[in-house]
Structure formats: C-alpha cells, structure tokens
C-alpha cells in the first residue's frame, strides 16, 4: 500500500479513444461505424436493427396505441419527424410478424407565410417537396396553413371527454383484433386523400404576422408559435377522427425543452410536455415515440439510410446565441453534451421521473384558468409562488392609487407608477393601448392576464396588444369571466362543498 | 510534398444554409508539405467556403457542438476526430443536428 518508495505506473488512466479498427460492440464482427452514447460503437447493420427495434419496443411497451386506431403523425419536415414517418411507414408495411397495427395519417402545419414571413414562392416550393414526400408514403395527408388557427372554435381550449382505455384492456383488444383477422386491415387502407395548401387569404396572413409580430421578444414569439401550432394540431386530430397524435421530439430536443420550460415558468406542465403520452386534451392523446433517440442517432440514420427531410428555416435560424431563451438553452445543453456525454440522458431521465401532484377532480370549474397551454390551474392556493409574485408586483406599483373605479382599467404592466387618479388613463398609455377607448382595453388586458397561468402571462405581457390574439382565445376568456362574475353574484346561495 | 487532395464535402441538416444553400462541394486542397488533416480542413473551409456566421459552424479549433461529422460514412470519433489525415477522394459530411425536429 502506501510505502516510502512507491512507484506509480507511468500509465495513468488514459481515455480509451475508440479507433478505426474497433469492432461493433454488438456483433463483434464488423467494423464499427457510429458511436452512440459514450463509447458504444455499432456497425451499420446493428445500428439499424437497434434503431428500428427501439421504435417498436417503445410503442409496444407503453401500450397506448391500440390496434386499428387512427394515429395522426405531426411532421414538421425536420429530421426527427421524418425519421418517425419512415419508421411508421416501414412498420405498417411489413409482413405480419411485428406489423404495426394502426392507421396513420400525416399532417404538416405550414407556418412559413404567416409567422416567418417567407415569400409565396418559397412556401410553394417547400410545400410541393413535402407533398411529394407524403404522397410516396401512401397515407392520407393534410397540409394546413397556420393561418387557420385564427378560425379555430373555442372548444380547442377545453379538454374533450377522454375515451379511456386502461392497460388491461389492451391485451384483450389485441387478441380481438388478431382474431377478427388481419385481412380486414389491408382492405381498409384509406384512399389517400390529400388536402393541399388551400388558398390563404392575404388578410389572414397579415393578421397572423401581426399577431406574431406583436410579441416583442423572440422567446415570446416562439412560445406563441408553438402554442398555436399545438392547438391547430389537436383541432385537426379531433375533427378528422384521430385519437392519437404522434410528435417526433428527440431526446435532445426534450432535454432542451425541459430546461426551457423551467425557465419560462411552465414547471407544472413539464411532466406532460416531455413525457411519452400527454392526456391534457382529453380525446386526443399526444404520443412521443422518438423520445429515446438522441439527435445524433437520428441524423446518422437519416443520412445512412436516405430518409428524406426538408430544411425549413425557423424563427431562430441564424440568430445569435442569446436571442431567445430556447436558443440559449439549446446551446448550453449541446455544448455541455460535447464534453459530458451523459448530460442529455441525465436530464431526460430526470424528466421521466417528474409527475404533477394530484389535484383532485376538476369539478370546481370556477377557479379554472384559461390557459393557452390547456392546463387547469387553481388559483385558490394562498401560499403559492404565483401569489408571491403577484403580491410583489402590486407592491412595486404601490404609488398607483389603489382600486381605481371600475370604468378605469388598472395600470397593467407598466414599470413606472402612474397617477391613476387622473382618470381615463393618460398614464396607462403604453405603446399599444392606443386603439379605441383606452380604459376598457386596459381592463380587458388585465382580466385576460388574470386568467392565464404564469408562463402564458409572461408571454402575453410581452405582446404589445392583446387584441391580436385569435378570436377563440378572447371569446373563451370572456365567457369564463362572465361565469365567474355570475358565480360571485350567486355565491351566497350556493352550498359549500364541505 | 504531398499531392493535391481531392475531397467531396457535403453539408446537411441546415448547415447548408451557411454555404448559400449548396449541399455538395467537390474541392481540391492545394498540395503542401505535411498531409492534410481535419483541423486544417476546417480552417480551409472557414476561409474559402463559409459565406456567413462562422461561429455557427466552427468553434475554436473544432466544429460547433451539435454538428455531426462523418468521414467516409463513419463517425469521426472513430477515426481520430481532428487528427485524422485526409486521403484522396475522401467523403466528408457535416450534418447539423440543431435545426428542426
């Protein structure tokens, strides 16, 4: 052990760099071609097998997709979703041994014109490329412009009654399906309908651009874009009769999303935003089968096995590192991953363990918040962090005359104190509330914000004008306000829930 | 004196946006006394091919984290990363994993 003249070997621990002559760790015969995780080198064939197997195992182990179900694949054109598409395509077409037994459809939301301001030719080009790609799969596909979000009904924000099928029923359903004969499934392959990009009115595009443009920061813009895209996807799935929505978020992307959600204040929805299945929307369950693949695996697979994908510039393409919270987090995680190979998987595993505390049944609809993120929030908790934030906000505006009369709106989101006693709100003149009667607008804005969850509040706060929000959001907000006002009026006559 | 080395470069996954949208490049590296290695190739690309925003492609000595490099369809980690010496008719692919999803 410890001696005076101890000699240490010259060879200290050396990093075992995989070399070109390293054999695949799985089959041990072929030369390795790709390194996954830290040090696991696979040859091409084994990599492909494990890739495909992981996808099937994911679906099989979680048992959420029942045989014969209609599943909508949300394809953004990027590598993960195109990889998911090709996996599904391969899985559905295979011989009976491990055939995937659901009926897929494809949806693509075209955000280029409205949100990103791309010219018409670029839009057409991308759309036709994607159209060709989708057509070759043989599944029904829908290409929707994001402008359609302006016409959504208010029912998008309320979860429809779920059709719950507990796990124990899964086995029975599979057996039943097998008995009734797989032959029916081949004949039932739907005729490929394709809904190509409907002619988009210029005015809608302008409205959408205004909506996205009203957010001052890139973070808020991206947040709004994601929210509306999600709404449109859920709405499409509902109206076309799909009970599952598959999204292609990779492990890396989910790790970044996790950290970003915490920064944005969406901590309470983390479990559902990043978990395998997301039941917030009631009838439509969002499923993420690609969540165990790192971005590197997907990129390598797509390149080696020629999976087509389309590069579509995003809001934060070519932006500097600190342009938005999302971008900053992505850079942080990616850089850390380069040196510490277990970063992404650690974040991911931690995310898997998260659960929201049970809130009891949602019978009490009164305190339910209108959340753009479709999350029900009860504001009745006295000691929550949100309350603390609100109180400190009120205190920091303490030079405002408190409780102005009802026809003058509260001063909202202004840094400087305002002499509210002057009346009709000269003070509240921030850059936006210039249209129409100031007081009622301010009032509306504050009221809308009071209905939102914390992170949606922050996003809306960044917007210069709340009126740009689509009609369905404003009308549902109005309805909720009316209901809670009504409830207050009759509260004396209601029996307490003991 | 090493002979000029002809390599085939490909950019994918969004990285091509930094190169005017051109995905494939056939380049011939000029001859020099030592053999070309990846480090020198990156410098050469930055100087001659990269059209904008170098910090989105190269970071210091190496590529930006998040860009996957394949040498002859094998992960460059298996080939020695920056120390790999280029041979004639090599196929080098740079795929950005940061874009899209």
Interface residues (C-beta under 8 A of the other chain):
Chain A: X17 X18 X19 X20 X22 X31 X32 X33 X34 X35 X41 X44 X76 X77 X78 X79 X80 X81 X248 X249 X250 X252 X253 X295 X296 X298 X299 X300 X303 X304 X309 X311 X312 X313 X314 X317 X318 X330 X334 X335 X337 X338
Chain B: X12 X13 X14 X16 X17 X18 X52 X53 X56 X65 X66 X68 X70 X73 X74 X75 X77 X78 X79 X80 X93 X95 X97 X98 X99 X100 X101
